[in-house]
Structures are given as structure tokens and as C-alpha cells.
Amino acid sequence: MTNTVNTNALLLQLRAMAQDAGVPQSESAKPVDDVDFSEVMKSTLEQVNERSATASKLMQSFDAGNPDVELADVMIAMQKARVSFEALTQVRNKMVSAYQDIMNMPL
């Protein structure tokens, strides 16, 4: 039994998870055949971090009593950040699993 990693399928899954998590798709998306995986991961990490930072700022503003920030906005931002982080964690788990499968393949 051979295990193969289809990078195109993996990239499509990453994009689907990012879309489900509410991460906007970049306008300058490259074709699937011409994608630098490290750039995709870096961009995704930055977007998840930005979402988390935005949620933290909203929460701090709400805690400080800013009348322009509503509780609903804070809760939505926090849920988006949580879902984005969970999706990223699942991608990481899949990547670690794929790496372990590859490393366990006979030569």
C-alpha cells in the first residue's frame, strides 16, 4: 500500500477551510499548479493572527467602556478568531500526520 500526498487536493482543502473560517480569498490567488506552499501557510498564519489581534482590541475597547463597540461585535470577532485558529490547528494536525506517513514509508 503506497501513501501519496496530492498537493493540489491539500491546497483545495486549505482554501475550503479558510473560506469556512471566514478568511477572505486573496485577489492575486495563483493557479493551483503555481503555488508556493510556504507562502500560503505564511499568509494563513498572518490572517489568523490578525483576526485574533482584532478580537483582542475589540474586547479591550469594550472593557474600557467604548460606546462605539457593541458586545455582539466583540462576540462575533472572538468566534471568528476561535474558528480560524481551530481550522489552522486541524491543518497543522493533517500536515503532521502526512509528514509522519511519508517518513514511515519504506525506501
Helices and strands as residue ranges (DSSP letters): H 7-20, G 32-34, H 37-63, H 71-103
